Amino acid sequence: MQTLSLVWGILALVGMLVGMFPCLGALNWLNIPFALAGLVVSIIALATAGPSSRTGSIVGTTCCAIATGLGLLRLAIGGGVL
């Protein structure tokens, strides 16, 4: 589960970076729900992991939160959020 959350977080960051390019900002409308679902999976993985194996889920949680926040910021700056 930690590996899934880590991969999900990396994919969310890559999607957010692609959405930062001009004319591709609408990709954030797809990436934000993807990152939020990854955030939920990462939090579940963090809660069920043992104390010694939490690194993947912590990184996944952080990446998904960053992707969500910056994606929302990009939509707000670009006028995509009313």
Number of C-alpha atoms within 10 A of each C-alpha: 15 23 14 16 28 24 18 24 32 20 20 30 23 15 20 28 17 15 22 18 10 9 8 12 18 16 18 27 15 13 24 22 13 19 30 18 17 27 25 14 23 29 18 16 22 23 12 13 16 9 9 6 11 16 15 21 29 19 19 32 27 17 26 32 20 17 28 24 14 19 28 19 15 19 19 12 10 12 9 14 11 5
